[in-house]
Amino acid sequence: MPVVTVDWWKGNDRQKRADLVGELTATVARIAGCPTDAVTVLVRDIEQDHWGRGGVLADAPAPVSVDRSPVLADVPHQGSAPR
């Protein structure tokens, strides 16, 4: 009897939870080779201030990131002479 637990942020509506439970149940039953009524799915809504990632709570403002990707003009092109 497979049991699947999903933790996600609070705020998803009932329809989204129902869709998630239905999709997970069908997939697990297919892969496990068991009837769908043998699959249990637990969905836990977690407040963002109870969820941490990278050392900060999820409800904290995201730090401003600096784009460090190379500028196209600075990337040598195949067959071009070095600058």
C-alpha positions, -999 to 999 in steps of 0.1 A, spaced: 0 0 0 20 30 -12 17 63 8 28 95 -9 32 127 12 33 161 -5 44 192 14 35 224 -5 29 260 3 -5 269 18 -28 287 -6 -35 261 -33 -72 256 -37 -93 225 -33 -93 218 -71 -55 219 -73 -53 195 -44 -79 172 -60 -59 173 -93 -27 165 -75 -42 136 -56 -57 122 -88 -25 124 -109 -3 110 -82 -27 82 -74 -29 72 -111 9 73 -116 18 55 -84 -8 28 -90 5 23 -126 42 21 -115 35 0 -84 11 -23 -102 -16 -19 -75 -52 -7 -76 -58 30 -72 -77 24 -39 -45 10 -24 -27 44 -28 -29 70 -1 -19 106 -8 -13 130 21 -12 167 11 1 191 38 -2 228 34 27 246 49 28 283 57 57 300 40 71 312 73 74 275 83 94 266 52 131 274 49 154 271 19 191 281 16 191 293 52 162 317 49 125 315 54 104 313 22 84 344 31 116 365 33 121 389 4 143 374 -23 178 389 -24 185 410 -55 207 388 -78 233 403 -101 233 388 -136 268 375 -142 261 358 -176 286 368 -203 277 395 -227 274 381 -262 300 405 -276 325 391 -251 321 355 -261 345 344 -289 327 330 -319 339 299 -337 361 309 -366 365 345 -355 399 360 -348 407 367 -311 403 404 -301 
